[in-house]
Amino acid sequence: MENENIVRPELEDEQEENNLIFVPTTGGNIRVLDEIDHIPEEYYEGFQELFKSIKEGTFKNVKRFKNHNTIAGISEVKDFKIRVVFTRLNKNSYAIISAFMKKHQNDKAYNEALKSKIGDYRAITETLKKNLQDEEFMALQRQYEEELFRKLGSEITPPKTLEKGGI
C-alpha cells in the first residue's frame, strides 16, 4: 500500500509531451509556418494529427530516410498526401524541418527541395541543441507551436510544467 505514492521516473518520462523545435529558413522565418500558409485548408486536420503524433510520441506512419547520405537519419510522419519531416534533437525535443503535400512518388523537384531543407537544418543543428537549455528560446518555440495549431484550426493545451521550486 505504501508504494502507491512512489513516482517512478520512467513513468513520468512516458507521460511527458515532446517539444517541437521549429527550424528557421536561412532568412530567419519559421519554415513550417510559411509552408502551412500554402497548403489547402482541407488538409489541415491531417497536419494537426501528424504534428500531434510527434508531440505525443506516437509518430503516425513514421518512415526513417536511409537511401541518401544527405537525408539519412531524418524521419517523416505521413498520411495520404501529407508529410512532416523531423528529427530528434534530444530525449524529448524534435526539430520540425518541413511540412508539405507530396504530389508524386518520384518527384525530382521534391527530392531536391527536401535535401536543401535538410542541409539548412544540418547547418544549425548544434545551435538548436545548445538552445534547448535556454528558457527564452523554448518559450519562443512554444509560441511558434501555438501559432501553428492556431493556423491549423486547433488550439492546444499548454503543457503542464512546474515552476522552479514547485512541488
JOHU-V467625 format. One line per field, one symbol per residue. ss: DSSP state (H for helix, E for strand, C for the rest). burial: 1 if it has 16 or more other C-alpha atoms within 10 Angstrom, else 0. A space follows every 10 residues. Layout:
ss=???
burial=???
//
This chain:
ss=CHHHHCCCHH HHHHHCCCEE EECECCCCCE HHHHHHCCCC HHHHHHHHHH HHHHHHCCCC CCEECCCCCC CCCCEEEEEC CEEEEEEEEE CCEEEEEEEE ECCCCCCHHH HHHHHHHHHH HHHHHHHHHH HCCCHHHHHH HHHHHHHHHH HCCCCCCCCC CCCCCCC
burial=0000000000 0000001111 1111000001 1110010000 0011011111 1111110011 0100000000 1001111110 0111111110 0111111111 1000000001 0001101101 1000000110 0100000100 1101111110 1100000000 0000000
//
